[in-house]
Amino acid sequence: MNQFVGSADLVKQVIAATEENNEVARSLTAGLSEAQLNWKPSPEQWSIAQCLEHLALATDEFDKYFQATLARARLRPAVKESPPYKPSLMGGWLAKAVDPGTSRKLRAPKIFRPGTGSDIHGSVDLFLNTHTKFIDFVKQCGDVDYNKARLRSPVTPLIRYSLADAFVITVLHAQRHLAQARRVREMPEFPET
């Protein structure tokens, strides 16, 4: 999270980090069969496909909140310069919780949980499509004060944080689960074909 705090051009930084996450997903899954994508180290652990599906579900669920927040933010005067990112109390806490550097495990909220069976098809495309859509949205936010624009969490209406927090959380969350997917692929038991 620290790489984003105080960022003078958060929009560019979030877009670059999301594009990098997309490249990581492409290289991580290149040449893998559906069986390999769906291989689970244990019944309690997620497969590579489940990690990608989880990220796609979470990012997609935010979309309606993003659009409503941007519409409200556009009612205020446009900003001439992008404000430096300043995390809100709740947003900063969530960003730290999903940061790939934290060792704390969190249970995914029910609405973000991937399918459990091996019938997960197109998880890579689903991930890439939702994150490309996310990039397109972030590009629209360069002239709003994303630190002041607030949205509610798709998990519970009790949690609110800034649009900027949501950008950072989306990037860090993807980094966390892409690292998890990489660990699955690097396991000695991972099927070779």
KAWO-V541814 format. One record per backbone hydrogen bond with DSSP energy under -1.0 kcal/mol. CO is the residue of the C=O (numbers start at 1). NH is the residue of the N-H. Records with the same first field share a line. If there is no record, write none. Layout:
CO=NH ; NH
This chain:
1=4 ; 5
4=7
7=85
9=13
10=14
11=15
12=16
13=17
14=18
15=19
16=20
17=21
18=22
19=23
20=24
21=25
22=26
23=27
24=28
25=29
29=32
33=37
34=38
36=39
37=49
47=51
48=52
49=53
50=54
51=55
52=56
53=57
54=58
55=59
56=60
57=61
58=62
62=66
63=67
64=68
65=69
66=70
67=71
68=72
69=73
70=74
72=75
73=76
85=6
88=92
89=93
90=94
91=95
92=96
93=97
94=98
99=102
109=112
110=113
122=126
123=127
124=128
125=129
126=130
127=131
128=132
129=133
130=134
131=135
132=136
133=137
134=138
135=139
137=140
138=141
141=144
143=79
144=146
145=148 ; 149
146=164
149=163
151=161
156=159
159=153
161=151
162=166
163=167
164=168
165=169
166=170
167=171
168=172
169=173
170=174
171=175
172=176
173=177
174=178
175=179
176=180
177=181
178=182
179=183
180=184
181=185
182=186
184=187
187=190
